[in-house]
Amino acid sequence: MVESKRHVRIWYDAEGDYLEVIFEQKAGYFRETENDQVMEKVDEEGNVLGFSVLRVSLMKEKPLDVAL
């Protein structure tokens, strides 16, 4: 059985306190989630392509729990 590997793009901006994780490089847009800190990137069909987290440093205090 051959395992296929997914490449994930992770980018962190320390000055902006912003983290972005992209699972799939294709056209899409960011939309809000139930958590003000997290946005999800989706394609035109609504498939999740990645997510972003604002104010990442706040995660030191408590973890995030968000459904994508």
NUVEX-255813 format. One record per residue (C-alpha): residue in one letter; x, y, z. Coordinates in steps of 0.02 Angstrom, whole numbers, plus 50000, padded with zeros to 5 digits. Each point is the difference from the previous one (the first is absolute). Last residue first. Layout:
<vexlos>
[vexlo "A",[X,Y,Z]];
...
</vexlos>
This chain:
<vexlos>
[vexlo "L",[49311,51181,50526]];
[vexlo "A",[49949,49972,50181]];
[vexlo "V",[50097,50108,50123]];
[vexlo "D",[50080,49964,50170]];
[vexlo "L",[50140,50121,50040]];
[vexlo "P",[50120,49964,50142]];
[vexlo "K",[50012,50110,50155]];
[vexlo "E",[50121,50128,50072]];
[vexlo "K",[50145,49970,49882]];
[vexlo "M",[49871,50004,49858]];
[vexlo "L",[49989,50188,50025]];
[vexlo "S",[50167,50014,49907]];
[vexlo "V",[49910,49947,49840]];
[vexlo "R",[49908,50166,49992]];
[vexlo "L",[49919,49955,49833]];
[vexlo "V",[49990,49822,49937]];
[vexlo "S",[49984,49952,49817]];
[vexlo "F",[49925,49848,49916]];
[vexlo "G",[50022,49881,49855]];
[vexlo "L",[49920,49934,49840]];
[vexlo "V",[49831,49953,50076]];
[vexlo "N",[49875,49946,49867]];
[vexlo "G",[49857,50127,49982]];
[vexlo "E",[49967,49966,49815]];
[vexlo "E",[50079,50166,49946]];
[vexlo "D",[50158,49959,50099]];
[vexlo "V",[50021,50028,50187]];
[vexlo "K",[50123,50089,50114]];
[vexlo "E",[49948,49997,50182]];
[vexlo "M",[50014,50148,50118]];
[vexlo "V",[50045,49982,50184]];
[vexlo "Q",[50017,50129,50139]];
[vexlo "D",[49816,50051,50003]];
[vexlo "N",[49950,49817,50033]];
[vexlo "E",[49838,49936,49921]];
[vexlo "T",[50087,50010,49832]];
[vexlo "E",[50018,50146,49880]];
[vexlo "R",[50041,49981,49816]];
[vexlo "F",[50161,50002,49901]];
[vexlo "Y",[49997,49980,49810]];
[vexlo "G",[50048,49871,49871]];
[vexlo "A",[50109,49964,49851]];
[vexlo "K",[50117,49853,50020]];
[vexlo "Q",[50152,49950,50101]];
[vexlo "E",[49936,49863,50117]];
[vexlo "F",[50032,49975,50185]];
[vexlo "I",[50036,50182,50044]];
[vexlo "V",[50046,50048,50179]];
[vexlo "E",[50010,50185,50045]];
[vexlo "L",[50060,50070,50167]];
[vexlo "Y",[49989,50183,50053]];
[vexlo "D",[50079,50096,50145]];
[vexlo "G",[50023,50147,49879]];
[vexlo "E",[50182,50023,50049]];
[vexlo "A",[50027,49813,50017]];
[vexlo "D",[49930,49961,49827]];
[vexlo "Y",[49985,49811,49986]];
[vexlo "W",[49980,49899,49840]];
[vexlo "I",[49960,49815,49983]];
[vexlo "R",[49979,49919,49829]];
[vexlo "V",[49945,49818,50009]];
[vexlo "H",[50056,49868,49878]];
[vexlo "R",[49896,49844,50000]];
[vexlo "K",[50085,49831,49987]];
[vexlo "S",[49930,49853,49906]];
[vexlo "E",[50029,49831,50081]];
[vexlo "V",[50027,49853,49883]];
[vexlo "M",[49929,49832,50052]];
</vexlos>
